[in-house]
Amino acid sequence: MDAALGRQYSEADVFRTALFYVFLILFVPVAAFFSSRTLLFDALLGLDTSTSTLYAAVVTVLVIHGVLGLYVMRAFREDSKAQKKD
């Protein structure tokens, strides 16, 4: 229970949210790396291995920032909802 805000979160809700973002942070960047390297940079653009790996790493960093941004937005949204109810 968040005593300052008067809200109560069930353990299942907290666990489900944390697990969702753990999967996003772990698997989405890995999938973005391999799919962009294989499909976009190797197959479609025909770049050599080192160049396609470098560009795929840049795509992965951008995806990680996007996923972390989603997590931060979710945290701020929950905080603002709690403040509006007061």
N, C-alpha and C positions, 0 to 999 in steps of 0.2 A: 504494500500500500504506500502510496506517495502522500505522506501526511501533510506536506505543504500545500498540495493541490487538492487534496481530498478525493483523489481517484484511486481506484483499486484495480490492479492488473492481475489477472490470473496467471499462474505459472505456465500454463499451456500457451496462452497468448504471447507471453514474453519469449518462451522457447521457440514457438513457431516463427515469430518475427526474426529472432536471431538466427535460426537455422536457414531461413529463406535468404537472408543477406550473406551468410557464410557460403551457401551454395553459389550465389551470384558472384561473390568476390573470388571464389576459387575456380569455378568452371567457365564462366562467361569469358574472362580474359584468355584462358587457355584455348577455348574454342575459337575465339577471335584470332588468336595468333596463328593457329594451324589452318583455319579456313582461309584467312586472308593470304597467308603465304602460299598455300597450295592452289587455291582457286583463282585468286586475283593476281598475285604477283608472278607466280610460276606459269600457270596455264594461260591466263588471259593476256598478261603483259609480256610474258616470256623473258623475265629478268633472270640473271644468274643467281646462284644459290645464296651467296653472301649478301647481295643487294636485296633480294626478296626477304631474307631473314631480318635484315636491318629495318626495312619498311614495315614488316609484320610486327616487329618489336615496338615501333612507334605507334602502330594501330593498337597494340595491346596496352600501352601506357595510356592512350586516350580513352580506351574502354574502361580501364581501371579507374581513371578519374571520373568518368561518367557514373559508374556503379557507386563509387564512394559519394558522389554528389547526390545520387538518389537516396542513399542512406541518411545523409545530413538533412536533406529536404524533408524526409519522413520524420526525423527527430524534431525539427523545427515546427512542422505541421502539428505534431502531437502536442508540443508545448503551447502553441498558439491556441489550439482547441481548448486546452485545459484553462488557459487564462481567460478566454471568452466566456466560459461557463461561470466564472466567479463574479 
